[in-house]
């Protein structure tokens, strides 16, 4: 059933994001931070995800690469 598969895919993605040693930041089309993993928090020296969620990525990164 499609809802079950969608839920499984989202859980799998969350697991990968949470456990990746790579810094991952998910942005929306307005370049606002929607998700950030622990590795990215450490790399960017951000204490809590809530400190950046919903804010513009320009607070922590140069957005030029994202705009291209």
N, CA, C and O atoms as a Maestro MAE file, in Angstrom:
{
 s_m_m2io_version
 :::
 2.0.0
}

f_m_ct {
 s_m_title
 :::
 protein
 m_atom[272] {
  # First column is atom index #
  i_m_mmod_type
  r_m_x_coord
  r_m_y_coord
  r_m_z_coord
  i_m_residue_number
  s_m_chain_name
  s_m_pdb_residue_name
  s_m_pdb_atom_name
  i_m_atomic_number
  :::
  1 25 0.842 -1.173 0.000 1 A "UNK " " N  " 7
  2 3 0.000 0.000 0.000 1 A "UNK " " CA " 6
  3 2 0.891 1.241 0.000 1 A "UNK " " C  " 6
  4 15 1.919 1.278 0.676 1 A "UNK " " O  " 8
  5 25 0.495 2.235 -0.749 2 A "UNK " " N  " 7
  6 3 1.312 3.422 -0.968 2 A "UNK " " CA " 6
  7 2 1.627 4.206 0.308 2 A "UNK " " C  " 6
  8 15 2.785 4.581 0.490 2 A "UNK " " O  " 8
  9 25 0.686 4.475 1.189 3 A "UNK " " N  " 7
  10 3 1.033 5.196 2.425 3 A "UNK " " CA " 6
  11 2 2.084 4.468 3.265 3 A "UNK " " C  " 6
  12 15 2.952 5.103 3.865 3 A "UNK " " O  " 8
  13 25 2.007 3.150 3.307 4 A "UNK " " N  " 7
  14 3 2.992 2.358 4.052 4 A "UNK " " CA " 6
  15 2 4.381 2.525 3.433 4 A "UNK " " C  " 6
  16 15 5.356 2.725 4.157 4 A "UNK " " O  " 8
  17 25 4.482 2.445 2.116 5 A "UNK " " N  " 7
  18 3 5.765 2.595 1.435 5 A "UNK " " CA " 6
  19 2 6.334 3.992 1.619 5 A "UNK " " C  " 6
  20 15 7.543 4.156 1.781 5 A "UNK " " O  " 8
  21 25 5.475 4.991 1.594 6 A "UNK " " N  " 7
  22 3 5.926 6.369 1.802 6 A "UNK " " CA " 6
  23 2 6.492 6.524 3.210 6 A "UNK " " C  " 6
  24 15 7.541 7.141 3.393 6 A "UNK " " O  " 8
  25 25 5.811 5.973 4.191 7 A "UNK " " N  " 7
  26 3 6.271 6.040 5.580 7 A "UNK " " CA " 6
  27 2 7.610 5.332 5.743 7 A "UNK " " C  " 6
  28 15 8.500 5.840 6.425 7 A "UNK " " O  " 8
  29 25 7.758 4.174 5.127 8 A "UNK " " N  " 7
  30 3 9.022 3.429 5.206 8 A "UNK " " CA " 6
  31 2 10.158 4.212 4.572 8 A "UNK " " C  " 6
  32 15 11.261 4.248 5.119 8 A "UNK " " O  " 8
  33 25 9.910 4.840 3.427 9 A "UNK " " N  " 7
  34 3 10.942 5.624 2.744 9 A "UNK " " CA " 6
  35 2 11.363 6.814 3.597 9 A "UNK " " C  " 6
  36 15 12.551 7.124 3.682 9 A "UNK " " O  " 8
  37 25 10.403 7.481 4.229 10 A "UNK " " N  " 7
  38 3 10.725 8.624 5.084 10 A "UNK " " CA " 6
  39 2 11.532 8.177 6.299 10 A "UNK " " C  " 6
  40 15 12.487 8.852 6.684 10 A "UNK " " O  " 8
  41 25 11.166 7.061 6.903 11 A "UNK " " N  " 7
  42 3 11.919 6.549 8.048 11 A "UNK " " CA " 6
  43 2 13.340 6.168 7.657 11 A "UNK " " C  " 6
  44 15 14.284 6.420 8.406 11 A "UNK " " O  " 8
  45 25 13.491 5.565 6.491 12 A "UNK " " N  " 7
  46 3 14.808 5.181 5.990 12 A "UNK " " CA " 6
  47 2 15.668 6.417 5.765 12 A "UNK " " C  " 6
  48 15 16.841 6.432 6.139 12 A "UNK " " O  " 8
  49 25 15.099 7.446 5.162 13 A "UNK " " N  " 7
  50 3 15.814 8.692 4.911 13 A "UNK " " CA " 6
  51 2 16.231 9.344 6.219 13 A "UNK " " C  " 6
  52 15 17.358 9.826 6.338 13 A "UNK " " O  " 8
  53 25 15.350 9.365 7.189 14 A "UNK " " N  " 7
  54 3 15.672 9.932 8.499 14 A "UNK " " CA " 6
  55 2 16.823 9.180 9.157 14 A "UNK " " C  " 6
  56 15 17.699 9.798 9.763 14 A "UNK " " O  " 8
  57 25 16.829 7.867 9.045 15 A "UNK " " N  " 7
  58 3 17.895 7.047 9.632 15 A "UNK " " CA " 6
  59 2 19.237 7.358 8.981 15 A "UNK " " C  " 6
  60 15 20.247 7.496 9.671 15 A "UNK " " O  " 8
  61 25 19.250 7.468 7.674 16 A "UNK " " N  " 7
  62 3 20.487 7.792 6.958 16 A "UNK " " CA " 6
  63 2 20.974 9.176 7.372 16 A "UNK " " C  " 6
  64 15 22.152 9.353 7.683 16 A "UNK " " O  " 8
  65 25 20.097 10.134 7.377 17 A "UNK " " N  " 7
  66 3 20.460 11.503 7.742 17 A "UNK " " CA " 6
  67 2 21.014 11.575 9.162 17 A "UNK " " C  " 6
  68 15 22.025 12.234 9.403 17 A "UNK " " O  " 8
  69 25 20.366 10.912 10.082 18 A "UNK " " N  " 7
  70 3 20.763 10.937 11.491 18 A "UNK " " CA " 6
  71 2 22.125 10.303 11.713 18 A "UNK " " C  " 6
  72 15 22.888 10.764 12.562 18 A "UNK " " O  " 8
  73 25 22.440 9.260 10.969 19 A "UNK " " N  " 7
  74 3 23.655 8.486 11.202 19 A "UNK " " CA " 6
  75 2 24.807 8.799 10.257 19 A "UNK " " C  " 6
  76 15 25.885 8.221 10.391 19 A "UNK " " O  " 8
  77 25 24.601 9.691 9.318 20 A "UNK " " N  " 7
  78 3 25.649 10.021 8.355 20 A "UNK " " CA " 6
  79 2 26.756 10.831 9.018 20 A "UNK " " C  " 6
  80 15 26.476 11.743 9.796 20 A "UNK " " O  " 8
  81 25 28.019 10.503 8.714 21 A "UNK " " N  " 7
  82 3 29.119 11.323 9.221 21 A "UNK " " CA " 6
  83 2 29.259 12.625 8.434 21 A "UNK " " C  " 6
  84 15 30.014 13.516 8.821 21 A "UNK " " O  " 8
  85 25 28.524 12.723 7.329 22 A "UNK " " N  " 7
  86 3 28.553 13.933 6.489 22 A "UNK " " CA " 6
  87 2 27.548 14.946 7.002 22 A "UNK " " C  " 6
  88 15 26.467 14.585 7.466 22 A "UNK " " O  " 8
  89 25 27.911 16.209 6.914 23 A "UNK " " N  " 7
  90 3 26.987 17.269 7.294 23 A "UNK " " CA " 6
  91 2 25.903 17.418 6.244 23 A "UNK " " C  " 6
  92 15 26.200 17.634 5.070 23 A "UNK " " O  " 8
  93 25 24.657 17.306 6.654 24 A "UNK " " N  " 7
  94 3 23.531 17.421 5.731 24 A "UNK " " CA " 6
  95 2 22.595 18.538 6.180 24 A "UNK " " C  " 6
  96 15 22.187 18.600 7.339 24 A "UNK " " O  " 8
  97 25 22.268 19.412 5.243 25 A "UNK " " N  " 7
  98 3 21.320 20.491 5.497 25 A "UNK " " CA " 6
  99 2 20.279 20.452 4.389 25 A "UNK " " C  " 6
  100 15 20.628 20.438 3.208 25 A "UNK " " O  " 8
  101 25 19.017 20.435 4.758 26 A "UNK " " N  " 7
  102 3 17.923 20.439 3.788 26 A "UNK " " CA " 6
  103 2 17.319 21.837 3.793 26 A "UNK " " C  " 6
  104 15 16.939 22.364 4.839 26 A "UNK " " O  " 8
  105 25 17.238 22.428 2.600 27 A "UNK " " N  " 7
  106 3 16.706 23.781 2.440 27 A "UNK " " CA " 6
  107 2 15.430 23.748 1.616 27 A "UNK " " C  " 6
  108 15 15.210 22.823 0.834 27 A "UNK " " O  " 8
  109 25 14.596 24.755 1.794 28 A "UNK " " N  " 7
  110 3 13.449 24.903 0.900 28 A "UNK " " CA " 6
  111 2 13.829 25.882 -0.212 28 A "UNK " " C  " 6
  112 15 14.970 26.338 -0.289 28 A "UNK " " O  " 8
  113 25 12.871 26.195 -1.060 29 A "UNK " " N  " 7
  114 3 13.152 27.073 -2.208 29 A "UNK " " CA " 6
  115 2 13.532 28.497 -1.794 29 A "UNK " " C  " 6
  116 15 14.097 29.240 -2.596 29 A "UNK " " O  " 8
  117 25 13.233 28.879 -0.570 30 A "UNK " " N  " 7
  118 3 13.607 30.204 -0.055 30 A "UNK " " CA " 6
  119 2 14.944 30.176 0.676 30 A "UNK " " C  " 6
  120 15 15.326 31.153 1.321 30 A "UNK " " O  " 8
  121 25 15.649 29.056 0.573 31 A "UNK " " N  " 7
  122 3 16.937 28.836 1.232 31 A "UNK " " CA " 6
  123 2 16.836 28.912 2.750 31 A "UNK " " C  " 6
  124 15 17.751 29.375 3.429 31 A "UNK " " O  " 8
  125 25 15.692 28.442 3.268 32 A "UNK " " N  " 7
  126 3 15.501 28.335 4.710 32 A "UNK " " CA " 6
  127 2 15.830 26.909 5.136 32 A "UNK " " C  " 6
  128 15 15.478 25.953 4.446 32 A "UNK " " O  " 8
  129 25 16.498 26.771 6.264 33 A "UNK " " N  " 7
  130 3 16.891 25.458 6.761 33 A "UNK " " CA " 6
  131 2 15.658 24.710 7.252 33 A "UNK " " C  " 6
  132 15 14.953 25.174 8.148 33 A "UNK " " O  " 8
  133 25 15.405 23.548 6.654 34 A "UNK " " N  " 7
  134 3 14.266 22.714 7.034 34 A "UNK " " CA " 6
  135 2 14.699 21.559 7.927 34 A "UNK " " C  " 6
  136 15 13.964 21.152 8.827 34 A "UNK " " O  " 8
  137 25 15.894 21.032 7.675 35 A "UNK " " N  " 7
  138 3 16.455 19.944 8.475 35 A "UNK " " CA " 6
  139 2 17.960 20.106 8.506 35 A "UNK " " C  " 6
  140 15 18.562 20.626 7.567 35 A "UNK " " O  " 8
  141 25 18.562 19.654 9.597 36 A "UNK " " N  " 7
  142 3 20.015 19.659 9.719 36 A "UNK " " CA " 6
  143 2 20.399 18.477 10.611 36 A "UNK " " C  " 6
  144 15 19.755 18.228 11.629 36 A "UNK " " O  " 8
  145 25 21.445 17.756 10.226 37 A "UNK " " N  " 7
  146 3 21.820 16.604 11.037 37 A "UNK " " CA " 6
  147 2 22.902 16.982 12.055 37 A "UNK " " C  " 6
  148 15 23.447 18.085 12.019 37 A "UNK " " O  " 8
  149 25 23.200 16.045 12.960 38 A "UNK " " N  " 7
  150 3 24.165 16.316 14.038 38 A "UNK " " CA " 6
  151 2 25.549 16.625 13.501 38 A "UNK " " C  " 6
  152 15 26.261 17.456 14.064 38 A "UNK " " O  " 8
  153 25 25.940 15.964 12.416 39 A "UNK " " N  " 7
  154 3 27.260 16.209 11.841 39 A "UNK " " CA " 6
  155 2 27.367 17.657 11.350 39 A "UNK " " C  " 6
  156 15 28.390 18.304 11.570 39 A "UNK " " O  " 8
  157 25 26.340 18.165 10.698 40 A "UNK " " N  " 7
  158 3 26.353 19.555 10.224 40 A "UNK " " CA " 6
  159 2 26.368 20.530 11.398 40 A "UNK " " C  " 6
  160 15 27.045 21.557 11.350 40 A "UNK " " O  " 8
  161 25 25.624 20.206 12.444 41 A "UNK " " N  " 7
  162 3 25.643 21.062 13.636 41 A "UNK " " CA " 6
  163 2 27.058 21.169 14.188 41 A "UNK " " C  " 6
  164 15 27.511 22.256 14.548 41 A "UNK " " O  " 8
  165 25 27.750 20.044 14.253 42 A "UNK " " N  " 7
  166 3 29.116 20.036 14.780 42 A "UNK " " CA " 6
  167 2 30.065 20.801 13.859 42 A "UNK " " C  " 6
  168 15 30.868 21.608 14.329 42 A "UNK " " O  " 8
  169 25 29.978 20.555 12.558 43 A "UNK " " N  " 7
  170 3 30.843 21.219 11.581 43 A "UNK " " CA " 6
  171 2 30.665 22.736 11.642 43 A "UNK " " C  " 6
  172 15 31.638 23.486 11.581 43 A "UNK " " O  " 8
  173 25 29.416 23.176 11.763 44 A "UNK " " N  " 7
  174 3 29.106 24.607 11.751 44 A "UNK " " CA " 6
  175 2 29.117 25.231 13.146 44 A "UNK " " C  " 6
  176 15 28.841 26.420 13.307 44 A "UNK " " O  " 8
  177 25 29.439 24.413 14.154 45 A "UNK " " N  " 7
  178 3 29.500 24.883 15.539 45 A "UNK " " CA " 6
  179 2 28.183 25.514 15.984 45 A "UNK " " C  " 6
  180 15 28.156 26.608 16.547 45 A "UNK " " O  " 8
  181 25 27.094 24.795 15.718 46 A "UNK " " N  " 7
  182 3 25.753 25.217 16.133 46 A "UNK " " CA " 6
  183 2 25.327 24.285 17.256 46 A "UNK " " C  " 6
  184 15 25.406 23.065 17.118 46 A "UNK " " O  " 8
  185 25 24.879 24.851 18.355 47 A "UNK " " N  " 7
  186 3 24.551 24.070 19.544 47 A "UNK " " CA " 6
  187 2 23.341 23.168 19.334 47 A "UNK " " C  " 6
  188 15 23.418 21.965 19.580 47 A "UNK " " O  " 8
  189 25 22.230 23.734 18.884 48 A "UNK " " N  " 7
  190 3 20.979 22.994 18.716 48 A "UNK " " CA " 6
  191 2 20.399 23.231 17.329 48 A "UNK " " C  " 6
  192 15 20.567 24.305 16.751 48 A "UNK " " O  " 8
  193 25 19.718 22.224 16.802 49 A "UNK " " N  " 7
  194 3 19.067 22.378 15.496 49 A "UNK " " CA " 6
  195 2 18.058 23.516 15.538 49 A "UNK " " C  " 6
  196 15 17.897 24.238 14.554 49 A "UNK " " O  " 8
  197 25 17.383 23.680 16.658 50 A "UNK " " N  " 7
  198 3 16.372 24.736 16.776 50 A "UNK " " CA " 6
  199 2 16.971 26.133 16.648 50 A "UNK " " C  " 6
  200 15 16.245 27.096 16.399 50 A "UNK " " O  " 8
  201 25 18.290 26.254 16.816 51 A "UNK " " N  " 7
  202 3 18.950 27.552 16.667 51 A "UNK " " CA " 6
  203 2 18.981 28.021 15.214 51 A "UNK " " C  " 6
  204 15 19.151 29.213 14.958 51 A "UNK " " O  " 8
  205 25 18.819 27.100 14.258 52 A "UNK " " N  " 7
  206 3 18.911 27.456 12.839 52 A "UNK " " CA " 6
  207 2 17.678 27.076 12.031 52 A "UNK " " C  " 6
  208 15 17.443 27.654 10.970 52 A "UNK " " O  " 8
  209 25 16.886 26.122 12.503 53 A "UNK " " N  " 7
  210 3 15.711 25.679 11.736 53 A "UNK " " CA " 6
  211 2 14.770 26.845 11.448 53 A "UNK " " C  " 6
  212 15 14.406 27.608 12.343 53 A "UNK " " O  " 8
  213 25 14.388 26.964 10.184 54 A "UNK " " N  " 7
  214 3 13.483 28.020 9.754 54 A "UNK " " CA " 6
  215 2 14.188 29.306 9.370 54 A "UNK " " C  " 6
  216 15 13.568 30.203 8.799 54 A "UNK " " O  " 8
  217 25 15.473 29.411 9.674 55 A "UNK " " N  " 7
  218 3 16.240 30.612 9.334 55 A "UNK " " CA " 6
  219 2 16.900 30.449 7.967 55 A "UNK " " C  " 6
  220 15 17.014 29.341 7.441 55 A "UNK " " O  " 8
  221 25 17.325 31.561 7.414 56 A "UNK " " N  " 7
  222 3 18.030 31.558 6.142 56 A "UNK " " CA " 6
  223 2 19.401 30.912 6.307 56 A "UNK " " C  " 6
  224 15 20.069 31.111 7.322 56 A "UNK " " O  " 8
  225 25 19.816 30.142 5.315 57 A "UNK " " N  " 7
  226 3 21.104 29.466 5.357 57 A "UNK " " CA " 6
  227 2 22.259 30.467 5.345 57 A "UNK " " C  " 6
  228 15 23.378 30.120 5.724 57 A "UNK " " O  " 8
  229 25 22.005 31.697 4.916 58 A "UNK " " N  " 7
  230 3 23.069 32.709 4.879 58 A "UNK " " CA " 6
  231 2 23.628 33.003 6.271 58 A "UNK " " C  " 6
  232 15 24.707 33.583 6.388 58 A "UNK " " O  " 8
  233 25 22.912 32.613 7.324 59 A "UNK " " N  " 7
  234 3 23.430 32.783 8.683 59 A "UNK " " CA " 6
  235 2 24.679 31.952 8.911 59 A "UNK " " C  " 6
  236 15 25.523 32.308 9.734 59 A "UNK " " O  " 8
  237 25 24.806 30.836 8.181 60 A "UNK " " N  " 7
  238 3 25.913 29.918 8.436 60 A "UNK " " CA " 6
  239 2 26.745 29.572 7.199 60 A "UNK " " C  " 6
  240 15 27.876 29.105 7.334 60 A "UNK " " O  " 8
  241 25 26.210 29.789 6.007 61 A "UNK " " N  " 7
  242 3 26.916 29.445 4.773 61 A "UNK " " CA " 6
  243 2 26.716 30.513 3.705 61 A "UNK " " C  " 6
  244 15 25.714 31.229 3.701 61 A "UNK " " O  " 8
  245 25 27.683 30.608 2.805 62 A "UNK " " N  " 7
  246 3 27.548 31.471 1.640 62 A "UNK " " CA " 6
  247 2 26.556 30.821 0.686 62 A "UNK " " C  " 6
  248 15 26.793 29.698 0.241 62 A "UNK " " O  " 8
  249 25 25.448 31.491 0.357 63 A "UNK " " N  " 7
  250 3 24.416 30.862 -0.472 63 A "UNK " " CA " 6
  251 2 24.721 30.849 -1.976 63 A "UNK " " C  " 6
  252 15 23.916 30.331 -2.750 63 A "UNK " " O  " 8
  253 25 25.839 31.395 -2.403 64 A "UNK " " N  " 7
  254 3 26.125 31.487 -3.832 64 A "UNK " " CA " 6
  255 2 26.050 30.127 -4.529 64 A "UNK " " C  " 6
  256 15 25.501 30.017 -5.625 64 A "UNK " " O  " 8
  257 25 26.599 29.101 -3.895 65 A "UNK " " N  " 7
  258 3 26.562 27.765 -4.507 65 A "UNK " " CA " 6
  259 2 25.146 27.241 -4.648 65 A "UNK " " C  " 6
  260 15 24.825 26.572 -5.630 65 A "UNK " " O  " 8
  261 25 24.296 27.537 -3.675 66 A "UNK " " N  " 7
  262 3 22.927 27.062 -3.728 66 A "UNK " " CA " 6
  263 2 22.138 27.782 -4.822 66 A "UNK " " C  " 6
  264 15 21.282 27.182 -5.471 66 A "UNK " " O  " 8
  265 25 22.427 29.056 -5.021 67 A "UNK " " N  " 7
  266 3 21.693 29.850 -6.007 67 A "UNK " " CA " 6
  267 2 22.028 29.428 -7.423 67 A "UNK " " C  " 6
  268 15 21.188 29.538 -8.315 67 A "UNK " " O  " 8
  269 25 23.245 28.945 -7.644 68 A "UNK " " N  " 7
  270 3 23.641 28.514 -8.988 68 A "UNK " " CA " 6
  271 2 22.967 27.207 -9.299 68 A "UNK " " C  " 6
  272 15 23.158 26.657 -10.384 68 A "UNK " " O  " 8
  :::
 }
 m_bond[271] {
  # First column is bond index #
  i_m_from
  i_m_to
  i_m_order
  :::
  1 1 2 1
  2 2 3 1
  3 3 4 2
  4 3 5 1
  5 5 6 1
  6 6 7 1
  7 7 8 2
  8 7 9 1
  9 9 10 1
  10 10 11 1
  11 11 12 2
  12 11 13 1
  13 13 14 1
  14 14 15 1
  15 15 16 2
  16 15 17 1
  17 17 18 1
  18 18 19 1
  19 19 20 2
  20 19 21 1
  21 21 22 1
  22 22 23 1
  23 23 24 2
  24 23 25 1
  25 25 26 1
  26 26 27 1
  27 27 28 2
  28 27 29 1
  29 29 30 1
  30 30 31 1
  31 31 32 2
  32 31 33 1
  33 33 34 1
  34 34 35 1
  35 35 36 2
  36 35 37 1
  37 37 38 1
  38 38 39 1
  39 39 40 2
  40 39 41 1
  41 41 42 1
  42 42 43 1
  43 43 44 2
  44 43 45 1
  45 45 46 1
  46 46 47 1
  47 47 48 2
  48 47 49 1
  49 49 50 1
  50 50 51 1
  51 51 52 2
  52 51 53 1
  53 53 54 1
  54 54 55 1
  55 55 56 2
  56 55 57 1
  57 57 58 1
  58 58 59 1
  59 59 60 2
  60 59 61 1
  61 61 62 1
  62 62 63 1
  63 63 64 2
  64 63 65 1
  65 65 66 1
  66 66 67 1
  67 67 68 2
  68 67 69 1
  69 69 70 1
  70 70 71 1
  71 71 72 2
  72 71 73 1
  73 73 74 1
  74 74 75 1
  75 75 76 2
  76 75 77 1
  77 77 78 1
  78 78 79 1
  79 79 80 2
  80 79 81 1
  81 81 82 1
  82 82 83 1
  83 83 84 2
  84 83 85 1
  85 85 86 1
  86 86 87 1
  87 87 88 2
  88 87 89 1
  89 89 90 1
  90 90 91 1
  91 91 92 2
  92 91 93 1
  93 93 94 1
  94 94 95 1
  95 95 96 2
  96 95 97 1
  97 97 98 1
  98 98 99 1
  99 99 100 2
  100 99 101 1
  101 101 102 1
  102 102 103 1
  103 103 104 2
  104 103 105 1
  105 105 106 1
  106 106 107 1
  107 107 108 2
  108 107 109 1
  109 109 110 1
  110 110 111 1
  111 111 112 2
  112 111 113 1
  113 113 114 1
  114 114 115 1
  115 115 116 2
  116 115 117 1
  117 117 118 1
  118 118 119 1
  119 119 120 2
  120 119 121 1
  121 121 122 1
  122 122 123 1
  123 123 124 2
  124 123 125 1
  125 125 126 1
  126 126 127 1
  127 127 128 2
  128 127 129 1
  129 129 130 1
  130 130 131 1
  131 131 132 2
  132 131 133 1
  133 133 134 1
  134 134 135 1
  135 135 136 2
  136 135 137 1
  137 137 138 1
  138 138 139 1
  139 139 140 2
  140 139 141 1
  141 141 142 1
  142 142 143 1
  143 143 144 2
  144 143 145 1
  145 145 146 1
  146 146 147 1
  147 147 148 2
  148 147 149 1
  149 149 150 1
  150 150 151 1
  151 151 152 2
  152 151 153 1
  153 153 154 1
  154 154 155 1
  155 155 156 2
  156 155 157 1
  157 157 158 1
  158 158 159 1
  159 159 160 2
  160 159 161 1
  161 161 162 1
  162 162 163 1
  163 163 164 2
  164 163 165 1
  165 165 166 1
  166 166 167 1
  167 167 168 2
  168 167 169 1
  169 169 170 1
  170 170 171 1
  171 171 172 2
  172 171 173 1
  173 173 174 1
  174 174 175 1
  175 175 176 2
  176 175 177 1
  177 177 178 1
  178 178 179 1
  179 179 180 2
  180 179 181 1
  181 181 182 1
  182 182 183 1
  183 183 184 2
  184 183 185 1
  185 185 186 1
  186 186 187 1
  187 187 188 2
  188 187 189 1
  189 189 190 1
  190 190 191 1
  191 191 192 2
  192 191 193 1
  193 193 194 1
  194 194 195 1
  195 195 196 2
  196 195 197 1
  197 197 198 1
  198 198 199 1
  199 199 200 2
  200 199 201 1
  201 201 202 1
  202 202 203 1
  203 203 204 2
  204 203 205 1
  205 205 206 1
  206 206 207 1
  207 207 208 2
  208 207 209 1
  209 209 210 1
  210 210 211 1
  211 211 212 2
  212 211 213 1
  213 213 214 1
  214 214 215 1
  215 215 216 2
  216 215 217 1
  217 217 218 1
  218 218 219 1
  219 219 220 2
  220 219 221 1
  221 221 222 1
  222 222 223 1
  223 223 224 2
  224 223 225 1
  225 225 226 1
  226 226 227 1
  227 227 228 2
  228 227 229 1
  229 229 230 1
  230 230 231 1
  231 231 232 2
  232 231 233 1
  233 233 234 1
  234 234 235 1
  235 235 236 2
  236 235 237 1
  237 237 238 1
  238 238 239 1
  239 239 240 2
  240 239 241 1
  241 241 242 1
  242 242 243 1
  243 243 244 2
  244 243 245 1
  245 245 246 1
  246 246 247 1
  247 247 248 2
  248 247 249 1
  249 249 250 1
  250 250 251 1
  251 251 252 2
  252 251 253 1
  253 253 254 1
  254 254 255 1
  255 255 256 2
  256 255 257 1
  257 257 258 1
  258 258 259 1
  259 259 260 2
  260 259 261 1
  261 261 262 1
  262 262 263 1
  263 263 264 2
  264 263 265 1
  265 265 266 1
  266 266 267 1
  267 267 268 2
  268 267 269 1
  269 269 270 1
  270 270 271 1
  271 271 272 2
  :::
 }
}
